[in-house]
Structure formats: C-alpha cells, structure tokens
Amino acid sequence: MSIVRALLNLRSVHWKVIGLVALACTAMALTVGLLVHRSTLDRSMHEGAAKAISTLDREIRDARTTGGAPPSATPGELPASLLRQVERNGSGTLYENEPPAPVFWAARREGGQLYAIRTDMTADLLTRQALDRHLWKYSLLTLGVVVPVTALATEVPARRLRRVARTARSIAEGDLDARTAMGCWGGDEITEISATVDSMADSLQERITGEQRFTADVAHELRTPLMGLVTSAGLLPEGEATELVRDRVRVLRDLVEDLLEISRLDAGAERFRPREVALAELVEESVARTGLTATVSAVGVPVAQTDPRRLDRIVANLVVNAHRHGARPVEITVSGRTITVRDHGPGFPPDLLANGPQRFRTGAAERGRGHGLGLTIARGQATVIGAALNLMNDPADGGAVAVVRLPATAPADLCEAGPSGSARP
C-alpha cells in the first residue's frame, strides 16, 4: 500500500520528472511544428509566385508566337490588392485561399495592356495540410512513447529514494538494525545519500550500544559495594541520622536495580511467560506493594493471558510515577484488557509525549524530581509482553493518563519455555 501511495503522490520527484519531460517534449514538438509549418508555407508562397509568373510569361510568349489570344484581363476582374501592386510596380502576385480552390494570381501591365493568370494551388495546400497532420500525429506518438519510458526510467531512482526514506523512518522509530543495503550500486547522489544514512545508523547504534554497555557495567560494579552498604546501614544504631542514611541507601539500591533492569531489557534478556491473570486483583496487589494510595475500579471481571510479574512491574512504575510527578487522587480503571492510570497533576510534558520516555529525563521541572527510569522500564516491559503503552494528557483537566493495552492472545513469538528473566516485582 505504501508503494501505491508513493506512486499516486503527484508531488513526488517521480511525477515531477515525468511532468517536466512531457512539458519539454510538448514544447519541442510545438516549436518544431511551428517552424516547419512556417518554413513550408514560405517556400510554397515563393514557389507559387514563381510558378504563376512563369506561367504568365509563357502564356504571353506563346500567344505572340502563335498569334493566339493572350491572357488579358480587365481591372474589375483582378483583386483590389493585386491591382494596386500592378499600378504601383507594373506587375504583382497574390495568393488567395478562397473557395472553390486556392489560387496564385500573377498580373502585368505591358504596352498599355493588362495581363493576368491564376495558377491552381490545391495540390500544394493538400501537401502542406498532410505535412501538418503528420507533424501532430508523430509528435503525439513520440510523446506517448517518451512519457512511459521516462516513467519507467525514473521509477528505479524513485524506488531507491523511497527505500532510503523507509530506512530513515525505521531508524527514527527505533530500529537501529535498519539499513538501505545499497552498497556502491549506481555511484550517484542517491548512493551517496544511502551510504550516509547507513553510516549514520552504524554510528548511532555504536553510541547507543556503548551507552547501554556502560550503564550495565556501572550497575554491576555498584551492586557489590552497595550490598555491603545496605548491610552496614542495617547495623547502625537507631536514630534520625540512621534513618536518613537508610533512606538514601534504599534510593541508591532502587536506582542500581533499575539500571540493571534496563540493561537486561536493552540486551533482550527478559523473557515472556504468560498465564491467565485476573487483572483487577493483580492491579490491587501491585498498588498495595508500592505503599501508595490509588483508587482501583474494574468493569466486569477482566482476565488476560499475560506475564503477571512484568505487568505488575508496569503498573507499579506507573503508580509511583503518578504520585511522584503528578497529584492525587490517582485513579486506575481496568476494563477488558485495558488498564488506565491517571493522576490530577500538570500532565506529561510535550517533549515526553512527542518523543516518548527517556532515561534520566523527567521532562519538566513541574513534574518533580527523579531519574526518569520508571516510564522507560514500563515501556520496555510492555514491549516484552506485547502490550501497548500510550501516554497522553486528559483533555478536561490536563492530568497525566497512561493506558496499557494487553494483546488479545499471548504473542507466540514472545513466549519462550524455560526460566523467566529475573525481573524485580
């Protein structure tokens, strides 16, 4: 369908080239046709005048030789313009394309006598008309051949340009493995563009891979000393300072765990193990584990085939995000296979809605502080279970709304027998 839409797009380079070629061919045909028509007409008039004069001279000469009647005429028999030529120059010629047939007049005043003759030009007129018809016919025939050939010839570079555009869109949508794979074919500007796009994708993939590797390495390196720090914090004597230290240690532990989870999502190590889940119960348990308040309402008794550990992680992160960056009350609605979490805060910032959640970015100062990993993890876990996570703002009061839509059936390509990934509930 995308190819059909591209072919029907009259603003595309493909159709612009065809239009320019058709316009150029039409202009050339008109120019050549007019030049040939004018040149042929001038030659016909010149030859017709010469033929009429020659015929008049021959008739006068033959009449004098044989004593016959010369081709005399009265002034009233001649066209007015021809008569004026004769009175002014002593002789003249005139072409008349009037019914019943085109003629060429030749007239002369000699010895006080007016001589005139008409030469039939029907054959000459038919020849010129036939030439004009042939010029138009073969011009249209040439146009009918050149335009389709141009369309076929430009389809190849147009297809290559569309391929580059599709690859660029795929890269923009997150498919960093997308490549034009044109190589050095053609050696033209399109090849240069495709090579640049491929090079850009390679560089982007290397940078993102390096960032992911760095995140995973940092998280793993921090985990061991962090566990010792957690243990040491537990041995401190009770007190206000101890509670503050333990709170900061918990925050640091959660951050490291989030980084480890993101590294597993980036590496594709998470696996989907579905089973039948009562969604309302799972959501209520997830909210309870967060220790935060949220109103949960369900339509009917919704059940879905999904991975409860990962769905629990998604719901928990959305609830925490709503409390941290939004405002109470936080409302959760479960309807069919759809889970909606909304708060009454300032809503998601435009940048987050346009580009999606990004790690270590909360989007706007009014949404509070944080490391920006909650929505990133929720989006990654949703991808693992084949769900769609849509972020929007409520049109009425502008509060943030997160909608999780689970698939009707567990996607077979996501399921894998064996141990599940070590996702933290």
Secondary structure, DSSP 4 states (H G I P E B T S, - for coil): -HHHHHHH-TTSHHHHHHHHHHHHHHHHHHHHHHHHHHHHHHHHHHHHHHHHHHHHHHHHHHHHHHT----B--GGGS-HHHHHHHHHHSEEEEEE--TT--EEEEEEEETTEEEEEEEE-HHHHHHHHHHHHHHHHHHHHHHHHHHHHHHHHHHHHHHHHHHHHHHHHHHHTT-TT-----TTSS-SHHHHHHHHHHHHHHHHHHHHHHHHHHHHHHHHHHHHHHHHHHHHHHTSPSSHHHHHHHHHHHHHHHHHHHHHHHHHHHHT---B--EEEEHHHHHHHHHHHHT---EEEEES--EEEE-HHHHHHHHHHHHHHHHHHS-SPPEEEEETTEEEEE-SSS---HHHHHH---TT--S-GGG----S-HHHHHHHHHHHTT-EEEEEE-TTT--EEEEEE--SS--GGGB-SSPPP----
